[in-house]
């Protein structure tokens, strides 16, 4: 029978080898390094973003009421006052994600009312299941965080939405006091209608099955709907961009070109206006720097 003392050195060598093979624990995040971060689910770490791709708040025209509500909610949170998780839903290309990034910058620029700069953290939709790990990295810090997920939606068969539900309100620990969750989506209920209809048709208790799917969006206390813009609103966006970047073109010609540009794409939106302005700036030899 093998003596237990002779096994001890072997077990120690095995343990040491396994320890060397294991990936090192991620270093604590230096939150003072930047005001924006991207969550890397594979590394379980936050990567600083020193230059955020965003549009100034004053250039986001045609969505004034939504803009004011979002900025007010964000500012209250930054001051340590009660605020709601936000779902920005609606038409594509109308500046939903741009509005979140602009609101973050605007509130930080008014920093006299805040204890420390508000941090913006982006998590990708496919990494939602790792949201509890992200929250654990932020829970005990002195900073306040906006966790932002762009184009959030779930397809048939996905179950990661349950993780999000638990984090937003229903879990034992709940959402940390220093974290607020902002999301954008083309769907108000974050699920495709056919997925909800299928649950209604096949479930033993259709009402309960549908309720579970729809209740996810109920975890967002503030719903802000962004709808397709009118022609006048679209042209107002074009004029605002042209003025901001100093692009010179007769008003009638600018509007005619902008309308033709939107017609070729089959839509009028802030994104379409921005794409036209980029084309115009390129033709005029004007560098655009946001």
C-alpha positions as CSV (number, residue, x, y, z in Angstrom):
1,X,0.0,0.0,0.0
2,X,1.4,3.4,-1.0
3,X,2.4,5.5,1.9
4,X,0.5,8.8,2.1
5,X,3.7,10.7,2.9
6,X,5.2,9.6,-0.4
7,X,2.2,10.9,-2.3
8,X,2.4,14.4,-0.8
9,X,5.3,15.7,-3.0
10,X,3.6,14.3,-6.1
11,X,0.3,16.1,-5.2
12,X,2.2,19.3,-4.5
13,X,3.9,19.1,-8.0
14,X,0.5,18.5,-9.7
15,X,-1.0,21.4,-7.8
16,X,1.8,23.7,-8.8
17,X,1.6,22.7,-12.4
18,X,-2.2,23.3,-12.5
19,X,-1.6,26.7,-10.9
20,X,0.9,27.6,-13.6
21,X,-1.6,26.5,-16.3
22,X,-4.5,28.6,-14.9
23,X,-4.9,32.1,-16.4
24,X,-3.8,34.8,-14.0
25,X,-6.6,36.7,-12.2
26,X,-7.4,40.0,-14.0
27,X,-5.8,43.1,-12.4
28,X,-8.2,45.5,-10.7
29,X,-9.5,48.1,-13.1
30,X,-8.0,51.6,-12.8
31,X,-11.3,53.5,-13.1
32,X,-9.5,56.8,-13.0
33,X,-7.8,56.0,-16.3
34,X,-10.8,56.9,-18.4
35,X,-14.4,57.9,-18.3
36,X,-15.5,55.1,-20.6
37,X,-14.8,51.4,-20.7
38,X,-15.7,48.3,-22.8
39,X,-16.3,45.0,-21.0
40,X,-14.3,42.1,-22.3
41,X,-16.2,39.0,-21.4
42,X,-13.3,36.7,-22.4
43,X,-10.8,38.4,-20.2
44,X,-13.4,39.3,-17.5
45,X,-11.9,42.8,-17.5
46,X,-12.7,46.4,-18.4
47,X,-10.8,48.0,-21.3
48,X,-10.5,51.8,-21.1
49,X,-11.7,53.9,-24.0
50,X,-9.8,57.2,-24.1
51,X,-11.6,58.7,-27.1
52,X,-15.4,57.9,-27.3
53,X,-17.1,58.0,-30.7
54,X,-19.9,60.4,-30.0
55,X,-21.9,63.3,-31.4
56,X,-22.4,66.5,-29.3
57,X,-25.8,66.7,-27.7
58,X,-26.7,69.9,-29.5
59,X,-26.5,68.2,-32.8
60,X,-29.1,65.6,-31.9
61,X,-32.1,67.6,-33.1
62,X,-35.7,66.4,-33.5
63,X,-35.7,64.4,-30.3
64,X,-35.8,67.3,-27.8
65,X,-38.2,65.8,-25.3
66,X,-36.5,62.4,-25.2
67,X,-33.1,64.1,-24.9
68,X,-34.2,66.2,-21.9
69,X,-35.8,63.2,-20.1
70,X,-32.6,61.1,-20.6
71,X,-30.2,63.9,-19.5
72,X,-32.4,64.6,-16.4
73,X,-32.5,60.9,-15.4
74,X,-28.7,60.6,-15.9
75,X,-27.9,63.8,-14.0
76,X,-30.1,62.7,-11.0
77,X,-28.3,59.3,-10.9
78,X,-24.9,61.1,-11.1
79,X,-25.9,63.2,-8.1
80,X,-26.8,60.1,-6.1
81,X,-30.5,60.7,-6.4
82,X,-33.1,58.0,-7.4
83,X,-33.1,57.3,-11.2
84,X,-34.5,54.6,-13.5
85,X,-33.0,52.0,-15.9
86,X,-33.7,53.3,-19.4
87,X,-34.8,51.5,-22.6
88,X,-34.5,53.6,-25.7
89,X,-36.5,51.8,-28.4
90,X,-37.7,52.6,-31.9
91,X,-36.7,53.4,-35.4
92,X,-33.2,52.6,-36.7
93,X,-30.7,55.3,-37.2
94,X,-32.5,57.9,-35.1
95,X,-29.6,58.4,-32.6
96,X,-30.5,56.2,-29.7
97,X,-27.0,55.1,-28.9
98,X,-25.6,58.5,-29.8
99,X,-28.0,60.1,-27.3
100,X,-26.8,57.9,-24.5
101,X,-23.2,58.7,-25.2
102,X,-24.0,62.4,-25.5
103,X,-26.0,62.5,-22.3
104,X,-23.0,60.9,-20.5
105,X,-20.6,63.5,-21.8
106,X,-23.1,66.4,-21.0
107,X,-23.6,65.3,-17.4
108,X,-19.9,64.9,-16.8
109,X,-19.4,68.4,-18.3
110,X,-21.7,69.7,-15.5
111,X,-19.5,68.0,-13.0
112,X,-19.8,70.5,-10.2
113,X,-22.8,68.7,-8.7
114,X,-21.1,65.3,-8.8
115,X,-18.8,63.5,-6.3
116,X,-16.7,61.9,-9.2
117,X,-17.0,61.6,-13.0
118,X,-19.7,59.3,-14.2
119,X,-18.3,56.2,-16.0
120,X,-19.8,54.7,-19.1
121,X,-19.4,51.0,-19.6
122,X,-20.4,49.2,-22.8
123,X,-21.3,45.5,-22.7
124,X,-22.1,43.7,-26.0
125,X,-25.4,41.9,-26.4
126,X,-23.8,38.5,-26.7
127,X,-22.0,39.0,-23.4
128,X,-25.2,39.7,-21.3
129,X,-24.8,36.3,-19.5
130,X,-21.5,37.7,-17.9
131,X,-23.3,40.8,-16.6
132,X,-23.1,39.6,-12.9
133,X,-19.3,39.4,-13.2
134,X,-19.2,42.9,-14.6
135,X,-21.4,44.2,-11.8
136,X,-19.1,42.5,-9.2
137,X,-16.2,44.5,-10.6
138,X,-18.0,47.7,-10.1
139,X,-20.0,47.1,-6.9
140,X,-17.5,48.2,-4.3
141,X,-15.9,51.2,-6.1
142,X,-16.6,54.8,-5.3
143,X,-17.6,55.6,-8.9
144,X,-21.1,55.6,-10.4
145,X,-21.6,53.7,-13.7
146,X,-23.9,53.7,-16.7
147,X,-23.8,50.2,-18.1
148,X,-24.8,50.5,-21.8
149,X,-25.9,47.8,-24.2
150,X,-26.6,48.8,-27.8
151,X,-29.1,46.9,-30.0
152,X,-30.4,44.7,-27.2
153,X,-32.8,42.0,-28.3
154,X,-33.3,38.3,-27.9
155,X,-34.3,35.6,-30.4
156,X,-36.2,32.4,-30.1
157,X,-34.4,29.8,-27.9
158,X,-32.2,32.3,-26.1
159,X,-32.3,32.3,-22.3
160,X,-29.7,35.0,-21.5
161,X,-32.6,37.4,-21.0
162,X,-33.2,35.7,-17.6
163,X,-29.8,36.8,-16.4
164,X,-30.7,40.4,-17.3
165,X,-34.0,40.2,-15.5
166,X,-32.4,39.0,-12.4
167,X,-29.7,41.7,-12.4
168,X,-32.1,44.6,-13.1
169,X,-34.4,43.9,-10.2
170,X,-35.2,40.3,-9.3
171,X,-31.9,38.8,-7.9
172,X,-31.0,38.4,-4.3
173,X,-28.2,41.0,-4.5
174,X,-30.0,43.1,-7.1
175,X,-28.5,45.9,-9.1
176,X,-25.7,47.8,-7.2
177,X,-26.7,51.2,-6.0
178,X,-23.9,52.8,-8.1
179,X,-25.0,51.2,-11.4
180,X,-27.7,52.1,-13.8
181,X,-28.5,50.1,-17.0
182,X,-29.2,51.8,-20.3
183,X,-30.2,49.9,-23.4
184,X,-31.2,50.6,-27.0
185,X,-33.4,48.3,-29.1
186,X,-35.6,48.4,-32.2
187,X,-38.2,46.4,-30.2
188,X,-40.1,47.7,-27.3
189,X,-40.4,44.3,-25.6
190,X,-36.9,43.1,-26.7
191,X,-38.4,39.9,-28.1
192,X,-39.7,39.3,-31.7
193,X,-43.5,39.2,-31.9
194,X,-43.4,35.7,-33.4
195,X,-41.5,34.5,-30.3
196,X,-44.2,35.8,-28.0
197,X,-47.0,34.5,-30.2
198,X,-45.3,31.0,-30.3
199,X,-45.2,31.0,-26.5
200,X,-48.8,31.9,-26.4
201,X,-49.7,29.0,-28.8
202,X,-47.7,26.2,-27.2
203,X,-47.5,26.9,-23.5
204,X,-49.6,25.1,-20.9
205,X,-50.5,28.4,-19.4
206,X,-50.1,30.9,-22.3
207,X,-50.6,34.0,-20.1
208,X,-47.7,33.1,-17.7
209,X,-45.3,32.3,-20.6
210,X,-46.0,35.5,-22.4
211,X,-45.8,37.5,-19.2
212,X,-42.3,36.1,-18.5
213,X,-41.1,37.3,-21.9
214,X,-42.7,40.7,-21.8
215,X,-41.8,41.4,-18.2
216,X,-38.1,41.9,-19.1
217,X,-38.8,45.4,-20.6
218,X,-40.9,46.2,-17.4
219,X,-37.6,46.2,-15.5
220,X,-36.7,49.4,-17.3
221,X,-38.5,52.2,-15.4
222,X,-38.1,54.7,-18.2
223,X,-39.2,53.8,-21.8
224,X,-38.3,56.4,-24.4
225,X,-39.7,55.8,-27.9
226,X,-37.8,57.2,-30.8
227,X,-39.9,57.3,-34.0
228,X,-39.2,58.0,-37.6
229,X,-38.6,61.7,-38.4
230,X,-40.6,63.9,-40.7
231,X,-39.0,65.6,-43.7
232,X,-38.8,68.9,-41.8
233,X,-37.0,67.2,-38.9
234,X,-34.6,65.4,-41.3
235,X,-33.7,68.7,-43.0
236,X,-33.2,70.3,-39.6
237,X,-30.6,67.6,-38.8
238,X,-28.9,68.3,-42.1
239,X,-28.8,72.0,-41.5
240,X,-27.5,71.6,-38.0
241,X,-24.6,69.4,-39.2
242,X,-23.8,71.7,-42.1
243,X,-23.6,74.7,-39.8
244,X,-21.6,72.9,-37.1
245,X,-18.9,71.8,-39.7
246,X,-18.9,75.1,-41.7
247,X,-20.1,73.5,-44.9
248,X,-21.2,76.1,-47.5
249,X,-24.0,75.3,-49.9
250,X,-27.0,77.3,-51.0
251,X,-30.0,76.3,-48.8
252,X,-32.1,75.1,-51.7
253,X,-29.3,73.0,-53.2
254,X,-28.4,71.6,-49.7
255,X,-32.0,70.5,-49.1
256,X,-32.4,69.1,-52.6
257,X,-29.3,67.0,-52.3
258,X,-30.2,65.8,-48.8
259,X,-33.7,64.7,-49.9
260,X,-32.3,62.9,-53.0
261,X,-29.8,61.2,-50.7
262,X,-32.6,60.0,-48.4
263,X,-34.7,58.8,-51.3
264,X,-31.9,56.6,-52.6
265,X,-31.7,54.9,-49.2
266,X,-35.4,54.7,-48.7
267,X,-35.4,56.3,-45.2
268,X,-35.1,59.6,-43.4
269,X,-33.1,59.4,-40.1
270,X,-30.3,61.0,-38.2
271,X,-28.0,58.4,-39.6
272,X,-29.0,59.2,-43.2
273,X,-28.4,62.9,-42.5
274,X,-25.0,62.2,-41.1
275,X,-24.0,60.0,-44.1
276,X,-25.0,62.8,-46.5
277,X,-23.0,65.3,-44.5
278,X,-20.0,63.0,-44.6
279,X,-20.3,62.9,-48.4
280,X,-20.8,66.6,-48.7
281,X,-17.7,67.3,-46.5
282,X,-15.6,64.9,-48.5
283,X,-16.6,66.7,-51.8
284,X,-15.8,70.1,-50.2
285,X,-12.5,68.9,-48.7
286,X,-13.6,69.6,-45.2
287,X,-12.3,67.4,-42.4
288,X,-14.9,66.3,-39.9
289,X,-13.8,65.8,-36.3
290,X,-16.3,65.2,-33.6
